[in-house]
């Protein structure tokens, strides 16, 4: 579902209430105060640097790459006996200069709070303004979010720390993402084995995102020094 051009046009307008109202109209569309287009990842009052990042995606022909990736992925998932179609809508979230988005909580929600999107048959790969965009990243991010959506359609929803890690391990395996093994696996595994049955959000969040993320939100830390440590742990498991 192409959206980058519409959002690019929106961001060319002055950052005022007219732009906000145009954003809201696009979000709601013809629904009864529901969501017609999933653009909540976008900051309606975003600053100039977001427009520049979207220009980078345009120059990389991001939506054509996504379309080609989906064509290949659809051939891979013929084993799924389901006629439902999910519309893939790329999102650009500002984790640099905007107060609209917290990188860590928003990232968590985009991966583990999918009910609203699943019910409306949407899948929203998120690209962050702090990232360097490449063709490889666009393809891998699309595949990961699509397989995450498939996971939610075919598996039980994650509740424990172990459930979260199994989801991400499965997504990494199915999407064939390149693993990052620069993590202290032994330390992470010790924490994981001790807490894998925990349903405590703070414990799960801390393991997934590390102490710095937890501390930035005023949460208790647990000695997880590496950023996005839990995802690195899941990536390592996906290769075993």
ZATI-140150 format. One record per residue (C-alpha): residue in one letter; z, x, y. Coordinates in nm, 3 decimals, always signed. Example, Ala and Ser with C-alpha at 12.3 -4.5 7.8 and 13.67 -1.06 7.14 Angstrom:
REM residues 2
residu: A, c3: +0.780, c1: +1.230, c2: -0.450 .
residu: S, c3: +0.714, c1: +1.367, c2: -0.106 .
END
This chain:
REM residues 240
residu: X, c3: +0.000, c1: +0.000, c2: +0.000 .
residu: X, c3: -0.122, c1: +0.208, c2: +0.298 .
residu: X, c3: +0.133, c1: +0.218, c2: +0.579 .
residu: X, c3: +0.114, c1: +0.561, c2: +0.745 .
residu: X, c3: -0.160, c1: +0.464, c2: +0.992 .
residu: X, c3: +0.029, c1: +0.152, c2: +1.103 .
residu: X, c3: +0.350, c1: +0.348, c2: +1.149 .
residu: X, c3: +0.162, c1: +0.624, c2: +1.329 .
residu: X, c3: +0.029, c1: +0.365, c2: +1.574 .
residu: X, c3: +0.377, c1: +0.219, c2: +1.614 .
residu: X, c3: +0.526, c1: +0.559, c2: +1.698 .
residu: X, c3: +0.264, c1: +0.613, c2: +1.967 .
residu: X, c3: +0.423, c1: +0.330, c2: +2.163 .
residu: X, c3: +0.713, c1: +0.407, c2: +2.401 .
residu: X, c3: +1.052, c1: +0.405, c2: +2.227 .
residu: X, c3: +1.174, c1: +0.078, c2: +2.372 .
residu: X, c3: +1.248, c1: -0.280, c2: +2.262 .
residu: X, c3: +0.878, c1: -0.362, c2: +2.240 .
residu: X, c3: +0.841, c1: -0.094, c2: +1.974 .
residu: X, c3: +1.154, c1: -0.216, c2: +1.795 .
residu: X, c3: +1.025, c1: -0.574, c2: +1.793 .
residu: X, c3: +0.686, c1: -0.458, c2: +1.663 .
residu: X, c3: +0.868, c1: -0.268, c2: +1.386 .
residu: X, c3: +1.072, c1: -0.576, c2: +1.297 .
residu: X, c3: +0.759, c1: -0.794, c2: +1.292 .
residu: X, c3: +0.591, c1: -0.552, c2: +1.051 .
residu: X, c3: +0.902, c1: -0.538, c2: +0.832 .
residu: X, c3: +0.948, c1: -0.915, c2: +0.806 .
residu: X, c3: +0.585, c1: -1.025, c2: +0.831 .
residu: X, c3: +0.529, c1: -1.384, c2: +0.729 .
residu: X, c3: +0.847, c1: -1.408, c2: +0.521 .
residu: X, c3: +1.148, c1: -1.619, c2: +0.609 .
residu: X, c3: +1.351, c1: -1.331, c2: +0.752 .
residu: X, c3: +1.294, c1: -1.129, c2: +0.434 .
residu: X, c3: +1.097, c1: -0.807, c2: +0.380 .
residu: X, c3: +0.719, c1: -0.812, c2: +0.359 .
residu: X, c3: +0.666, c1: -0.438, c2: +0.404 .
residu: X, c3: +0.942, c1: -0.192, c2: +0.296 .
residu: X, c3: +0.968, c1: +0.030, c2: +0.604 .
residu: X, c3: +1.348, c1: +0.043, c2: +0.638 .
residu: X, c3: +1.334, c1: +0.419, c2: +0.568 .
residu: X, c3: +1.156, c1: +0.463, c2: +0.901 .
residu: X, c3: +1.357, c1: +0.486, c2: +1.222 .
residu: X, c3: +1.201, c1: +0.232, c2: +1.462 .
residu: X, c3: +1.314, c1: +0.442, c2: +1.761 .
residu: X, c3: +1.211, c1: +0.777, c2: +1.615 .
residu: X, c3: +1.147, c1: +1.073, c2: +1.844 .
residu: X, c3: +0.826, c1: +1.270, c2: +1.893 .
residu: X, c3: +0.885, c1: +1.511, c2: +1.604 .
residu: X, c3: +0.850, c1: +1.226, c2: +1.351 .
residu: X, c3: +0.504, c1: +1.149, c2: +1.485 .
residu: X, c3: +0.420, c1: +1.516, c2: +1.436 .
residu: X, c3: +0.539, c1: +1.507, c2: +1.074 .
residu: X, c3: +0.332, c1: +1.198, c2: +1.008 .
residu: X, c3: +0.035, c1: +1.378, c2: +1.157 .
residu: X, c3: +0.094, c1: +1.652, c2: +0.900 .
residu: X, c3: +0.079, c1: +1.392, c2: +0.621 .
residu: X, c3: -0.243, c1: +1.252, c2: +0.767 .
residu: X, c3: -0.403, c1: +1.597, c2: +0.771 .
residu: X, c3: -0.307, c1: +1.642, c2: +0.405 .
residu: X, c3: -0.470, c1: +1.305, c2: +0.326 .
residu: X, c3: -0.138, c1: +1.195, c2: +0.182 .
residu: X, c3: -0.228, c1: +0.836, c2: +0.102 .
residu: X, c3: -0.549, c1: +0.938, c2: -0.074 .
residu: X, c3: -0.344, c1: +1.184, c2: -0.279 .
residu: X, c3: -0.096, c1: +0.908, c2: -0.361 .
residu: X, c3: -0.377, c1: +0.675, c2: -0.462 .
residu: X, c3: -0.526, c1: +0.940, c2: -0.692 .
residu: X, c3: -0.181, c1: +1.016, c2: -0.838 .
residu: X, c3: -0.124, c1: +0.648, c2: -0.913 .
residu: X, c3: -0.460, c1: +0.620, c2: -1.088 .
residu: X, c3: -0.358, c1: +0.903, c2: -1.321 .
residu: X, c3: -0.007, c1: +0.767, c2: -1.367 .
residu: X, c3: -0.136, c1: +0.422, c2: -1.461 .
residu: X, c3: -0.320, c1: +0.584, c2: -1.750 .
residu: X, c3: +0.005, c1: +0.749, c2: -1.863 .
residu: X, c3: +0.209, c1: +0.427, c2: -1.873 .
residu: X, c3: -0.019, c1: +0.209, c2: -2.082 .
residu: X, c3: +0.261, c1: +0.206, c2: -2.340 .
residu: X, c3: +0.465, c1: -0.022, c2: -2.114 .
residu: X, c3: +0.406, c1: -0.383, c2: -2.216 .
residu: X, c3: +0.448, c1: -0.539, c2: -1.875 .
residu: X, c3: +0.206, c1: -0.708, c2: -1.639 .
residu: X, c3: +0.417, c1: -0.665, c2: -1.325 .
residu: X, c3: +0.264, c1: -0.450, c2: -1.054 .
residu: X, c3: +0.474, c1: -0.245, c2: -0.813 .
residu: X, c3: +0.325, c1: -0.158, c2: -0.476 .
residu: X, c3: +0.387, c1: +0.201, c2: -0.371 .
residu: X, c3: +0.468, c1: +0.243, c2: -0.002 .
residu: X, c3: +0.545, c1: +0.595, c2: +0.128 .
residu: X, c3: +0.840, c1: +0.632, c2: +0.364 .
residu: X, c3: +0.911, c1: +0.900, c2: +0.624 .
residu: X, c3: +1.283, c1: +0.941, c2: +0.697 .
residu: X, c3: +1.421, c1: +1.145, c2: +0.985 .
residu: X, c3: +1.705, c1: +1.374, c2: +0.877 .
residu: X, c3: +1.667, c1: +1.608, c2: +1.174 .
residu: X, c3: +1.725, c1: +1.433, c2: +1.505 .
residu: X, c3: +1.782, c1: +1.065, c2: +1.441 .
residu: X, c3: +2.106, c1: +0.871, c2: +1.408 .
residu: X, c3: +1.933, c1: +0.606, c2: +1.196 .
residu: X, c3: +1.940, c1: +0.805, c2: +0.872 .
residu: X, c3: +2.200, c1: +1.012, c2: +0.687 .
residu: X, c3: +2.009, c1: +1.240, c2: +0.452 .
residu: X, c3: +2.254, c1: +1.227, c2: +0.165 .
residu: X, c3: +2.352, c1: +0.860, c2: +0.156 .
residu: X, c3: +1.994, c1: +0.752, c2: +0.223 .
residu: X, c3: +1.866, c1: +0.980, c2: -0.052 .
residu: X, c3: +2.123, c1: +0.836, c2: -0.293 .
residu: X, c3: +2.030, c1: +0.477, c2: -0.203 .
residu: X, c3: +1.659, c1: +0.550, c2: -0.247 .
residu: X, c3: +1.725, c1: +0.663, c2: -0.605 .
residu: X, c3: +2.017, c1: +0.454, c2: -0.727 .
residu: X, c3: +2.020, c1: +0.132, c2: -0.523 .
residu: X, c3: +1.681, c1: -0.008, c2: -0.610 .
residu: X, c3: +1.753, c1: -0.374, c2: -0.687 .
residu: X, c3: +1.616, c1: -0.507, c2: -0.357 .
residu: X, c3: +1.295, c1: -0.307, c2: -0.394 .
residu: X, c3: +1.253, c1: -0.381, c2: -0.765 .
residu: X, c3: +1.294, c1: -0.754, c2: -0.707 .
residu: X, c3: +1.019, c1: -0.741, c2: -0.444 .
residu: X, c3: +0.800, c1: -0.515, c2: -0.661 .
residu: X, c3: +0.807, c1: -0.215, c2: -0.429 .
residu: X, c3: +0.836, c1: +0.158, c2: -0.491 .
residu: X, c3: +0.903, c1: +0.379, c2: -0.189 .
residu: X, c3: +0.866, c1: +0.758, c2: -0.225 .
residu: X, c3: +1.062, c1: +0.918, c2: +0.060 .
residu: X, c3: +0.945, c1: +1.220, c2: +0.259 .
residu: X, c3: +1.198, c1: +1.388, c2: +0.491 .
residu: X, c3: +1.119, c1: +1.527, c2: +0.834 .
residu: X, c3: +1.306, c1: +1.849, c2: +0.748 .
residu: X, c3: +1.064, c1: +1.923, c2: +0.464 .
residu: X, c3: +0.748, c1: +2.130, c2: +0.457 .
residu: X, c3: +0.476, c1: +1.900, c2: +0.327 .
residu: X, c3: +0.223, c1: +2.019, c2: +0.071 .
residu: X, c3: -0.022, c1: +1.846, c2: -0.160 .
residu: X, c3: +0.199, c1: +1.944, c2: -0.453 .
residu: X, c3: +0.506, c1: +1.788, c2: -0.291 .
residu: X, c3: +0.323, c1: +1.463, c2: -0.215 .
residu: X, c3: +0.206, c1: +1.434, c2: -0.575 .
residu: X, c3: +0.537, c1: +1.527, c2: -0.737 .
residu: X, c3: +0.743, c1: +1.303, c2: -0.504 .
residu: X, c3: +0.515, c1: +1.009, c2: -0.580 .
residu: X, c3: +0.541, c1: +1.063, c2: -0.954 .
residu: X, c3: +0.920, c1: +1.098, c2: -0.942 .
residu: X, c3: +0.975, c1: +0.775, c2: -0.750 .
residu: X, c3: +0.730, c1: +0.586, c2: -0.968 .
residu: X, c3: +0.901, c1: +0.699, c2: -1.287 .
residu: X, c3: +1.237, c1: +0.617, c2: -1.128 .
residu: X, c3: +1.111, c1: +0.262, c2: -1.071 .
residu: X, c3: +0.990, c1: +0.244, c2: -1.432 .
residu: X, c3: +1.330, c1: +0.365, c2: -1.546 .
residu: X, c3: +1.498, c1: +0.079, c2: -1.361 .
residu: X, c3: +1.254, c1: -0.168, c2: -1.513 .
residu: X, c3: +1.313, c1: -0.048, c2: -1.869 .
residu: X, c3: +1.668, c1: +0.094, c2: -1.885 .
residu: X, c3: +2.023, c1: -0.006, c2: -1.797 .
residu: X, c3: +2.126, c1: +0.060, c2: -1.439 .
residu: X, c3: +2.334, c1: +0.379, c2: -1.393 .
residu: X, c3: +2.708, c1: +0.335, c2: -1.342 .
residu: X, c3: +2.877, c1: +0.654, c2: -1.467 .
residu: X, c3: +2.807, c1: +1.011, c2: -1.363 .
residu: X, c3: +2.646, c1: +1.062, c2: -1.702 .
residu: X, c3: +2.416, c1: +0.763, c2: -1.642 .
residu: X, c3: +2.304, c1: +0.911, c2: -1.310 .
residu: X, c3: +2.226, c1: +1.246, c2: -1.466 .
residu: X, c3: +2.042, c1: +1.090, c2: -1.761 .
residu: X, c3: +1.826, c1: +0.892, c2: -1.518 .
residu: X, c3: +1.732, c1: +1.199, c2: -1.319 .
residu: X, c3: +1.681, c1: +1.411, c2: -1.630 .
residu: X, c3: +1.444, c1: +1.147, c2: -1.767 .
residu: X, c3: +1.259, c1: +1.120, c2: -1.436 .
residu: X, c3: +1.212, c1: +1.498, c2: -1.424 .
residu: X, c3: +1.082, c1: +1.504, c2: -1.780 .
residu: X, c3: +0.841, c1: +1.214, c2: -1.737 .
residu: X, c3: +0.713, c1: +1.317, c2: -1.396 .
residu: X, c3: +0.670, c1: +1.677, c2: -1.515 .
residu: X, c3: +0.842, c1: +1.811, c2: -1.203 .
residu: X, c3: +0.877, c1: +2.185, c2: -1.169 .
residu: X, c3: +1.244, c1: +2.265, c2: -1.236 .
residu: X, c3: +1.464, c1: +2.467, c2: -1.002 .
residu: X, c3: +1.699, c1: +2.672, c2: -1.217 .
residu: X, c3: +1.878, c1: +2.857, c2: -0.935 .
residu: X, c3: +2.208, c1: +2.682, c2: -1.001 .
residu: X, c3: +2.536, c1: +2.787, c2: -1.159 .
residu: X, c3: +2.486, c1: +2.585, c2: -1.475 .
residu: X, c3: +2.814, c1: +2.685, c2: -1.643 .
residu: X, c3: +3.029, c1: +2.575, c2: -1.348 .
residu: X, c3: +2.835, c1: +2.252, c2: -1.305 .
residu: X, c3: +2.847, c1: +2.176, c2: -1.675 .
residu: X, c3: +3.225, c1: +2.224, c2: -1.682 .
residu: X, c3: +3.266, c1: +1.970, c2: -1.402 .
residu: X, c3: +3.015, c1: +1.735, c2: -1.565 .
residu: X, c3: +3.184, c1: +1.738, c2: -1.906 .
residu: X, c3: +3.518, c1: +1.661, c2: -1.741 .
residu: X, c3: +3.390, c1: +1.376, c2: -1.522 .
residu: X, c3: +3.078, c1: +1.240, c2: -1.692 .
residu: X, c3: +3.240, c1: +0.906, c2: -1.775 .
residu: X, c3: +3.362, c1: +0.856, c2: -1.419 .
residu: X, c3: +3.235, c1: +0.557, c2: -1.221 .
residu: X, c3: +3.396, c1: +0.679, c2: -0.898 .
residu: X, c3: +3.131, c1: +0.691, c2: -0.626 .
residu: X, c3: +3.286, c1: +0.988, c2: -0.447 .
residu: X, c3: +3.294, c1: +1.195, c2: -0.768 .
residu: X, c3: +2.933, c1: +1.108, c2: -0.848 .
residu: X, c3: +2.817, c1: +1.168, c2: -0.490 .
residu: X, c3: +2.997, c1: +1.502, c2: -0.466 .
residu: X, c3: +2.841, c1: +1.627, c2: -0.790 .
residu: X, c3: +2.492, c1: +1.516, c2: -0.692 .
residu: X, c3: +2.493, c1: +1.649, c2: -0.335 .
residu: X, c3: +2.761, c1: +1.919, c2: -0.318 .
residu: X, c3: +3.072, c1: +1.983, c2: -0.110 .
residu: X, c3: +2.896, c1: +2.016, c2: +0.225 .
residu: X, c3: +2.746, c1: +1.668, c2: +0.194 .
residu: X, c3: +3.079, c1: +1.517, c2: +0.087 .
residu: X, c3: +3.268, c1: +1.694, c2: +0.364 .
residu: X, c3: +3.018, c1: +1.578, c2: +0.629 .
residu: X, c3: +3.108, c1: +1.220, c2: +0.536 .
residu: X, c3: +3.482, c1: +1.282, c2: +0.529 .
residu: X, c3: +3.496, c1: +1.266, c2: +0.150 .
residu: X, c3: +3.710, c1: +1.481, c2: -0.079 .
residu: X, c3: +3.537, c1: +1.792, c2: -0.213 .
residu: X, c3: +3.555, c1: +1.929, c2: -0.567 .
residu: X, c3: +3.426, c1: +2.285, c2: -0.552 .
residu: X, c3: +3.056, c1: +2.198, c2: -0.589 .
residu: X, c3: +2.917, c1: +2.468, c2: -0.361 .
residu: X, c3: +2.543, c1: +2.419, c2: -0.401 .
residu: X, c3: +2.352, c1: +2.149, c2: -0.212 .
residu: X, c3: +2.190, c1: +1.888, c2: -0.438 .
residu: X, c3: +2.371, c1: +2.052, c2: -0.729 .
residu: X, c3: +2.364, c1: +1.748, c2: -0.958 .
residu: X, c3: +1.988, c1: +1.722, c2: -0.931 .
residu: X, c3: +1.954, c1: +2.089, c2: -1.013 .
residu: X, c3: +2.178, c1: +2.032, c2: -1.313 .
residu: X, c3: +1.958, c1: +1.742, c2: -1.427 .
residu: X, c3: +1.647, c1: +1.955, c2: -1.381 .
residu: X, c3: +1.790, c1: +2.229, c2: -1.601 .
residu: X, c3: +1.879, c1: +1.971, c2: -1.868 .
residu: X, c3: +1.524, c1: +1.835, c2: -1.852 .
residu: X, c3: +1.392, c1: +2.170, c2: -1.978 .
residu: X, c3: +1.628, c1: +2.194, c2: -2.276 .
END
